[in-house]
Amino acid sequence: MAAEIEDSTQKLFSQTLDNMEKARRPILMAGAEIVKQELINNTPVYPGNKINAKDEVGISNMRTDKDTREKYLAVGYSRKVSHRIHVTEFGSMYQLSLIHISEPTRQEAI
C-alpha cells in the first residue's frame, strides 16, 4: 500500500516538473518582451544615423547560469551597436558618461 502511494506521488511530482519546464520559456519570453519594449522606449535616437540603437534591441535564446543552473533570457542591443551604447553609458577618457540606459531601467524597477 505504501509503495503504491509513493509511486503515484512520484508520478505526480514528475508531471508537475514537466509542466513547469514547458511553461518556463513562454513566461520568460513574455517578461523579456516587456523589458525589450521599455528599452526601446527609453533609447535615445539621433536622427542623423542610418542605424539607430532603438532598431537593434533583441532577445537572446534561452541561457543557463553555470553556477545556479537557472534559466534566463538576455535583452539588449546587437553587436552592431552595443559598442556605441557602452561608450555613451560608461564614458571614455575623453567623454563623460551619460546614463541613458541604466537610469530608466532603474526607474522602472522601483
Secondary structure, DSSP 8 states (H G I E B T S, - for coil): -HHHHHHHHHHHHHHHHHHHHHHHHHHHHHHHHHHHHHHHHHS---TT-SS-GGGGEEE---EE-TTT--EE--EEE-HHHHHHHHHHHH--SSS----SSHHHHHHHH-
